[in-house]
Amino acid sequence: MKRVRLLQFSEPDEAIQEMKRIGVDPIGIELMRDKIFHFNLMIKGIDCRLGNFLKQEMVLLGGDVAMDRRMIDCSVAASDTILMGTKNQINTIIDRLADRFNGLQGVAGRIRECLKNLESPPHTVRCKKTVLQLNERTHLMGILNVTPDSFSDGGMFLDPDNAISHGIELASQGADIIDIGGESTRPGAKPLPPDEELRRVIPVIEGLSAEVAVPISIDTYKSLIAEKAIEAGAEMINDISGLHFDPKMADLATKYDVPVVLMHIKGTPEVMQLDPHYDCLLTEIMEYLEESIDIAERAGVDAGQIIIDPGIGFGKSVEDNLRIIRHLGEFKSLGKPIMLGTSRKSFIGKILNAEVDQRDEGTLASISATIMNGANILRVHDVGPARKAAQIVDAILRG
């Protein structure tokens, strides 16, 4: 007797090819296309009456809804719910919701938007020098810290000429973006006066932008620094606060129509690693990033120019960082490209009992996992090895 084996399909085309191989009728293939993948979708704060209707309808379709047990008799007014079903079942429930209660029409729209984001995430980001086609391959952001105290390369590139030379080297190794930062945001770091930050970054941006074809990103949470950097040649803003520290930053991104990376951080660099705690890690990060996106879009930032970053190491424990990487695909529901920076981070050192200069293999392993789980851009120190690792993982994922 032949053994039974598990089939794991990472995309619909794989399932369709397997059905064709075994001789399934083409009409049958089309009918089953939306029954292949199962989704678990979180709906926040749904009214008890609507929640009960949703559960009843999904059970009839063969799916289900998980919610607070007190929702059954409406002894609680609302609850977060988990909608569970195939794409076909969920599309059917969307149609039924839209035809019934007014309150569920909005829910139907949000579910439809979530499915669209998961299946067709945005992949094009516009810079002045180029358009980043993120659907073609994983992109790399090379790190260039012009600081005396960054956790990994502090003091190495304080001299502008050295920094420019290193930036040219990063580009030659295959960096798609070069991220220049003048203020360390390592755990425990204190804020830097703007004048000093400008003194460090502007000469490097001016010199490097004239030498390389790849876009330059400014790593800052201060709108003053970002504006001067853009005037000097930067084409992207990388804000570790996700627009939460400086209320003028969103308007600045709109003014110059540049891509902006919105990162999650808990607290500030000075205090973020003092026993960080979350009641629900992924939900809290997701809600923070949703607020960041809302801030950006209300200010007029083009929705297609927003990149999100869950913020590895910025107010997270080792297990928090690992959990983010494991569940990175959940962030696709926000409908934005995902950037992640694991390069040489302390969680790698703690797992391997390795100092900063001994974390290269751990970094490559971590970035491979992040690509497999949905990252579009990797922020790395060593571009050459990262490029080779990304090429292998991209070949595995994309055939």
Helices and strands as residue ranges (DSSP letters): H 12-21, H 26-32, G 33-35, E 38-47, H 48-61, E 64-67, G 69-71, E 78-86, H 87-99, H 102-119, E 124-126, E 131-133, E 139-145, H 160-173, E 177-181, H 194-209, E 216-219, H 223-232, E 236-239, H 249-256, E 260-263, H 281-298, G 303-305, E 306-309, H 318-326, G 328-334, E 339-340, H 346-352, G 356-358, H 360-372, E 377-380, H 383-398
